[in-house]
Amino acid sequence: MTESKRILVAPLNWGLGHATRCIPIIKALQEHGHQPYIASDGVALSLLQKEFPNVPSFKLTSYKIKYAAKGKNFKLKMIWDSPKVLKAMAKEKKEVKQLIKEHELQGIISDNRLGVYSKKVPCVFITHQLNVLSGNTTWFSSKMHQKIIKKFKACWVPDLKEKPNLTGKLGHLKKSKLNIVYLGPLSRFEKSDGHIIYDLMVLLSGPEPQRTLLEKKLLKELKEFSGQVLFVKGKIEDEKITKEITLTDGKITVFNFMQSKELEKAINQSKFILCRSGYTTVMDLAKLEKKAFFIPTPGQYEQEYLAKRLDKQGMVPFKKQDDFALDELKNIINYKGLTSLNSTINYESLFEVFSSVKENSEPTSTSLST
């Protein structure tokens, strides 16, 4: 029988993707007899607290990251905010040190929280960005990210090692000294062949102000839509709020948020999905084998890369936020949609990283998906 470990799971609060892809990890820890602890901030923490009300949870210092209102200023805003991020990293490192001491934690899983690390326990880093795209500074941002990852005992990449895969150059390096473990795509959802109720589902997420800007734009555009629309704002609040907007030939049903099971059912019941091209969303839609339309967050190179890559492969069309109009949705039928890259994660083998504090020997790149 596996020895029970107390493992801290800490996703970055940058939209909902980092938190939602930790859901299957937390469930797997529980299923294998381990005790998960949750640490994050903002909507990421709120979402996981709603999903796991009986799991101990803690608030970490916020990075307070906000997108620029204009995509062209995205990188400048990130550079401007970097001293604030470094300060938050230093604070969260102290907070994690205290959590380890108070709760006798025996391992850490950090999903892109750069300061959630300790030399005292085995630490794992989850990311799909081994290369961090940032335009003409990609070489530098990637090198700095890889330098941080190197401190961790292992780096879990939620994608397949070989082709076909979802991340392309984001999650694959030609040469690496990192201890990379490819998990296969992570999703909290399961496909079901239920009755289609909605002609279109709008699924929003991401940091402000871009989430709100897209919400307003889409609600305006959808006034001319014919059919049934489900609109999920991706705003994690204390209470669930719903409202209906009557169209000339149809209806928009608006939710502020949905929890996993409800969201899974809703996506399965929707013909087409309109959303950001965040990687967690891509993994979820691939698992559910959905046809979609992507609007990348302005200025976010990673989402733009994924959208262009999937468009080029004939899977999902996309349009920049400023250029999107309702008429663009007709292009969905000319694309084949996302397909599931079937893989099964060997969690028992994966969690062996926490069974010993011995240093790794030679770093490798492996796959734990079959």
N, C-alpha and C positions, 0 to 999 in steps of 0.2 A: 504493500500500500504506500502511496506517495506521502511523504512527510508534509504536513500542512505548513504553509508559509504565509506570513503577513506581507502582502504586496501593495505598494502604493501605485495607483494609476492616475497619471496627471496629464490631461490633454490641454493644449493651447486654446485659449478663448479667442478664436479668430473665425467668426462665423460658427456654424454648428458641426462642420465636417469632422474636425479632430475629435470632438466628443462622441459623435455618433459611431464612428468606426472603432471607438474603444468599447462600445456596448458588447460586441461578440467576445472581446478579450476578457472583459469583466465576468461575463456569463461563463466562459470557459474556466476561469480561475475558480469560480464557485463549484462548477461541475467536477473539477479535479481536486476538490477538498481544500483549496486555499481560501484565505480570508482577504478579499480585496478592500482597499481603502481608496477613497476618491479625493483628489485635490485639484482645484482649478479656480476660476473666478467667472463672474458675469453669467451670460446665457449658457455657456458650456457647463458650468457648475449646476445651474438651475435645471438644465435638461437631464443631467445624470442623476440629480437628486430625485426628480420625478420618476425616472426609470428604475432607480434602485433606492427606494425610501428607507430600506433597512440596512444599507451599507454605510458605515461611518464616512463622513465627508468633511472636508476642510477648505476654507477659503485661502487662496494664495494671493500675493500681490499682483495687481493687474498691470499688464504691459501698456494699457490705455492706448492701443493702436486704433487709429481712425484713418480711413482712406481719404485721399484728396477728393474734393468735389469734382475736379476735372482729371480725367485719366492721364493727361500729359504731365501732370504734376505729381503722379504717384511716387516715382523714385525720389524726387526731391523731398517729398513729405516723409518718406521712410528714412532718408538720411537725416533730416531735421529731427525726427523722433528717436534716432538711435541712442543718444545719451540717456533718454528716458527709459529705453528698453534695457540698456546695460545696468542702470540703477535698479530696475525691477528684478533683473536676473540676480544681482547681488543680494537683494532682500529675500527672494524666494529660496535661494540657497541656504540662508540662515533659517528660514521657516521650515524647510525640509529637514535640516539638521535637528531642529527641535522636535519635529514629528517622529523622526527615527528614534530619538531618545525617549520620548513620552510613550510611544505605542510599540516600541521594540520591533520596528519594521525590519523585514529581512530581504527586501528587494524593491526595486523601482522600475516602473514602466513609464517613460516620459514620451508623450506624443508631441514633439516639437517644442516642448518647454525647455529652453536652453539652460536654465539655472537649476532644474530639478535633477540633481546629481549629488552623489556622495561616494567618497572613497571607502566608506565603511561597509557598504552592501553592494551586491551585484546590481548594475544599472543597465537598462536597455533603452534604446532610443528608437521610436517609430517615426519614419518619414518616407514619403514617396519622392522626395526631392534630394537626391544625392548631388544633382546639379541644380543650383538655384538660378533660374533665368532672371537676368536684370539688364537686358540690352547689352550695351558695350562694356558693362562691368561684370558680365556673367562669370568670367574667369576668376575674378576676385571674390564675388559673393559665394561661388561654389567652393573655392579653396577655404574660405573662412568657415563655411558650414561643415565641410568635411573635417576640419581641424577640431571643431567642437565634438562631432560625432565620434572621433577617434578615442576620446576619453572613455566612452561607454564600452561595456563588455561585449555588447552586440548591437547591431543595427538591423531592425526588422523592417523590411520593405514590403508593403501590401500589394504585391504584383507578382507575376511569373518571371522567372529568371530568363527563360528562353522566349523566342518569338513563337506565336503572336502574344503580345502583351499590351497593357493599357498605357503605361507611362512613357514608353519610348526612351529618349535620351534623359528625361528627368530622373528616372529611377535606375539607370544602368550606366556603369562606368567601364571604359575600355581596360583600364588598369586601376587597381585599388589595393591599399593596405588595410582597409577596413574589414571588420568581421561582419559581413553582410549575410543576412538570412532572408531569403525570399519566401514570404508566407503564402503567396497567391492572393487574389483580390479578397478584401474583407467587406462583408456586408451583413447588416443585421436583419435583412429581409429574405423571404422565400417566395418563389414564384407560385402563383395559383391561377388556374384558368377559369376565373369567375366571369360573371356577366358584366359587360362594359356598360357603365352608367354615365360616365363623363366623356364628352367629346374632347375636352382639353383640361389638363391639370397644370396650374401655375404653381411652381414650388420655389419659394424665395429663401434666401439665407445670406449670410455675410455681414461684415462690419458696416456701420453707418459712415457717411451718409448715403453710400451707394445703394444699400438695400431699399431705403425709402424712396430714393430717386427712381429706381426701377419700378417699385410698387405703383407710384403715381402715374408713371408713363404707361404701364400695362393696363391699369384700370381705365385709363382714358381711351387707349386703343381698343380694348375689348368691348366698348359700348356698341361697336358695329358687328360683333361676333354673332353668328347664328349657331345656337346649340347650348349644351349644358357645360358650364365651366366650374371647376373646383379651384379656388384660389387660397393657397396656404401661405400666409405672410412670413412665417418663420420667426415670429416674435414670441419668445418664451416669457409668459406672464403668469401671475398667480392664478388667474382664472381663465378658463377657455371661453372665448367670445366668438359667436357666429352671427353672421347677418346675410341677407339675401339682396341682390341687386337685380331688378327685373330688366331684361333686354327686350328689344322689339320682337325677336324670335329666339327666346331662350332665357337663361338665368345664370347669374354668377353667385355661387355659394362661397362665402368668405369665412375662413378660420384664421385666428391669430397664430395658432400652432396645433400640431397633432403629435401624440406620442407614438412610439414605434409600431405597435400592432395596428392602430388605426390608420397610420400613414401607409403601412405595407398594403393594407386592404384597399385603400384609396388609389394608390398607384396602380395596383393590379386591375382596378376597375376603370382605369382611364385609358383612352385610346392613344392620345399623344401627351407628351410632357414638355412644358416650356420652363426653362430654368437656367441657372448659371452652369458653367462648365467646370465647377470645382471637382477635384478628383474623387472625393467620397461620393458625390452625386453620380459621377461616371460609373463607379464600382457598383452602386446600388441599382442603377438603371440597366447595367450589363447583366446583373444577377437576375433581374426581372424581365430581361430581353425586351426592352421598350424602344419605341420610336420617339425621338425627342427633337427639340430645337434649342440650341444654346445661345445665350447672350453672355459672353465673358464679362467679368468685372473690368471696367475701364482701367487700363494701365497695369493690370495684374498679368505679368508675362506668362506665368504658369498656366492660367486659365485660357489665355489667348493661344498658347502653344497647343494645349490639349484640344481646343475647339478646331483649330486649323488642321491638326493631325487627323482627327476623326472625320472632318469634312473631306479631306483628301482621300481617305480610305473609303469614302462613300457610305459612311455609317450615319452621321448626324450633320445637318446643315447648321450654320451659325450666322449671326450678324452682329456687328458692333452695336452697342446700346444706342448711340445717337442716330444710327441708320435704320434701326428696326421699325417696321410698320406691320400692321396686322396681316397684310397681303402676303408677307414673307412666309407665313405658316404653310401655305400651299406647297412649298418645296419639300416638306417632310415626306410626302408620298414617293418622292424620287430617290429616297435613301433607304438602305436596307435595315437601319436601326442597329442598336447595340446587341451583341450576342454574349452569352455567358461563357466565360473561360473557366470551365469546370475544374475545380481543385478542392482537395480536402486537407485541412491543416492538422498535422499531428501535434496537438497541444501538449501531450504528455512529454514528447521529446523537446518541444519548444520551451517548456517551463523548467527543464533540467538546468537551464542557465542559472537558476536561483538555488540549486542544490549544493553548490560549492562556491567558495570565495577564491579558489585557485585562479591564478592568472591564465589567460588563454595562451596557447603556444602560437604557432604561425597563423595570422589572420586568413580567413577563407571567405569564399562566396558560395553559399549553399542554398538549397531549396528545401522547405518543409511542406511543400504542397505536392499532392499526387493527383 
